[in-house]
Amino acid sequence: MSFLTEPIPDQLDTEDSKLSLFLRQKELLDTFLSHHAISQAQYNKSLGDLIVKMGIDQTELTRKNRLTQ
């Protein structure tokens, strides 16, 4: 399901909802990068800022990525 058609959870303060929102936003950045709408440097900066602003735990993100691959 695309990030554009996924329903947005009512409670964004839960960890799963926050991670879901983060992953949808990361998917958008991935799309921009793959279509050359942004540079790799812009992608890296934006992704880093997104991780910090949303308080994403790097170990949790790594674990989730391994489970979905």
C-alpha atoms as an extended CHARMM CRD file, in Angstrom:
* protein
*
        69  EXT
         1         1  MET       CA              0.0000000000        0.0000000000        0.0000000000  PROA      1               0.0000000000
         2         2  SER       CA              1.3340000000        3.4160000000       -0.9040000000  PROA      2               0.0000000000
         3         3  PHE       CA              1.9690000000        6.0690000000        1.7250000000  PROA      3               0.0000000000
         4         4  LEU       CA             -0.5670000000        8.2380000000       -0.0950000000  PROA      4               0.0000000000
         5         5  THR       CA             -3.4130000000        5.7600000000        0.4330000000  PROA      5               0.0000000000
         6         6  GLU       CA             -2.5430000000        4.5200000000        3.9180000000  PROA      6               0.0000000000
         7         7  PRO       CA             -4.8780000000        5.7960000000        6.6100000000  PROA      7               0.0000000000
         8         8  ILE       CA             -3.2180000000        8.1040000000        9.1280000000  PROA      8               0.0000000000
         9         9  PRO       CA             -3.5690000000        6.7550000000       12.6720000000  PROA      9               0.0000000000
        10        10  ASP       CA             -5.6900000000        8.7890000000       15.0850000000  PROA      10              0.0000000000
        11        11  GLN       CA             -3.0550000000        8.6190000000       17.8210000000  PROA      11              0.0000000000
        12        12  LEU       CA              0.3510000000        9.6680000000       16.4940000000  PROA      12              0.0000000000
        13        13  ASP       CA              1.8920000000        9.5200000000       19.9690000000  PROA      13              0.0000000000
        14        14  THR       CA              2.1540000000        5.7240000000       20.0240000000  PROA      14              0.0000000000
        15        15  GLU       CA              5.4720000000        4.2280000000       19.0030000000  PROA      15              0.0000000000
        16        16  ASP       CA              3.9910000000        2.1280000000       16.1940000000  PROA      16              0.0000000000
        17        17  SER       CA              2.1120000000        5.0990000000       14.7720000000  PROA      17              0.0000000000
        18        18  LYS       CA              5.1950000000        7.2910000000       14.9770000000  PROA      18              0.0000000000
        19        19  LEU       CA              7.2750000000        4.6580000000       13.2310000000  PROA      19              0.0000000000
        20        20  SER       CA              4.5750000000        4.1910000000       10.5810000000  PROA      20              0.0000000000
        21        21  LEU       CA              4.5180000000        7.9320000000        9.8920000000  PROA      21              0.0000000000
        22        22  PHE       CA              8.3190000000        8.0010000000        9.7400000000  PROA      22              0.0000000000
        23        23  LEU       CA              8.3880000000        5.1180000000        7.2490000000  PROA      23              0.0000000000
        24        24  ARG       CA              5.8190000000        6.8460000000        5.0040000000  PROA      24              0.0000000000
        25        25  GLN       CA              7.8800000000       10.0400000000        5.0370000000  PROA      25              0.0000000000
        26        26  LYS       CA             11.0570000000        8.0650000000        4.3350000000  PROA      26              0.0000000000
        27        27  GLU       CA              9.2940000000        6.3820000000        1.4100000000  PROA      27              0.0000000000
        28        28  LEU       CA              8.5540000000        9.8400000000        0.0050000000  PROA      28              0.0000000000
        29        29  LEU       CA             12.2230000000       10.8240000000        0.3330000000  PROA      29              0.0000000000
        30        30  ASP       CA             13.2050000000        7.5490000000       -1.3610000000  PROA      30              0.0000000000
        31        31  THR       CA             10.8560000000        8.3830000000       -4.2510000000  PROA      31              0.0000000000
        32        32  PHE       CA             12.2840000000       11.8890000000       -4.6020000000  PROA      32              0.0000000000
        33        33  LEU       CA             15.8110000000       10.4680000000       -4.6890000000  PROA      33              0.0000000000
        34        34  SER       CA             14.9870000000        7.7360000000       -7.2150000000  PROA      34              0.0000000000
        35        35  HSD       CA             13.3960000000       10.3190000000       -9.5310000000  PROA      35              0.0000000000
        36        36  HSD       CA             16.3960000000       12.6480000000       -9.1270000000  PROA      36              0.0000000000
        37        37  ALA       CA             14.2000000000       15.3450000000       -7.5980000000  PROA      37              0.0000000000
        38        38  ILE       CA             16.7480000000       15.6960000000       -4.7740000000  PROA      38              0.0000000000
        39        39  SER       CA             20.4570000000       14.9350000000       -4.5110000000  PROA      39              0.0000000000
        40        40  GLN       CA             21.9910000000       12.2460000000       -2.3190000000  PROA      40              0.0000000000
        41        41  ALA       CA             23.2800000000       14.9960000000       -0.0170000000  PROA      41              0.0000000000
        42        42  GLN       CA             19.7710000000       16.4760000000        0.3190000000  PROA      42              0.0000000000
        43        43  TYR       CA             18.3610000000       13.0020000000        0.9840000000  PROA      43              0.0000000000
        44        44  ASN       CA             20.9470000000       12.3050000000        3.6890000000  PROA      44              0.0000000000
        45        45  LYS       CA             20.3200000000       15.6700000000        5.3560000000  PROA      45              0.0000000000
        46        46  SER       CA             16.5300000000       15.3420000000        5.2250000000  PROA      46              0.0000000000
        47        47  LEU       CA             16.5550000000       11.7610000000        6.4980000000  PROA      47              0.0000000000
        48        48  GLY       CA             18.9010000000       12.6870000000        9.3360000000  PROA      48              0.0000000000
        49        49  ASP       CA             16.7110000000       15.6400000000       10.3050000000  PROA      49              0.0000000000
        50        50  LEU       CA             13.6020000000       13.4540000000       10.1580000000  PROA      50              0.0000000000
        51        51  ILE       CA             15.1770000000       10.8420000000       12.4500000000  PROA      51              0.0000000000
        52        52  VAL       CA             16.1680000000       13.4900000000       14.9930000000  PROA      52              0.0000000000
        53        53  LYS       CA             12.8980000000       15.4600000000       14.9190000000  PROA      53              0.0000000000
        54        54  MET       CA             10.7420000000       12.3500000000       15.2650000000  PROA      54              0.0000000000
        55        55  GLY       CA             12.9890000000       10.8150000000       17.9050000000  PROA      55              0.0000000000
        56        56  ILE       CA             13.3860000000        7.5850000000       15.9740000000  PROA      56              0.0000000000
        57        57  ASP       CA             15.5020000000        4.9700000000       17.7210000000  PROA      57              0.0000000000
        58        58  GLN       CA             18.1210000000        3.7440000000       15.2430000000  PROA      58              0.0000000000
        59        59  THR       CA             18.2150000000        0.2260000000       16.7280000000  PROA      59              0.0000000000
        60        60  GLU       CA             14.4310000000       -0.1280000000       16.4640000000  PROA      60              0.0000000000
        61        61  LEU       CA             14.5030000000        1.1310000000       12.8890000000  PROA      61              0.0000000000
        62        62  THR       CA             17.2500000000       -1.3390000000       11.9750000000  PROA      62              0.0000000000
        63        63  ARG       CA             15.3100000000       -4.1990000000       13.5840000000  PROA      63              0.0000000000
        64        64  LYS       CA             12.0750000000       -3.2650000000       11.7590000000  PROA      64              0.0000000000
        65        65  ASN       CA             13.9360000000       -3.0690000000        8.4280000000  PROA      65              0.0000000000
        66        66  ARG       CA             15.3400000000       -6.5710000000        8.9150000000  PROA      66              0.0000000000
        67        67  LEU       CA             11.8800000000       -7.9470000000        9.6860000000  PROA      67              0.0000000000
        68        68  THR       CA             10.3270000000       -6.4790000000        6.5460000000  PROA      68              0.0000000000
        69        69  GLN       CA             13.0350000000       -7.6670000000        4.1360000000  PROA      69              0.0000000000
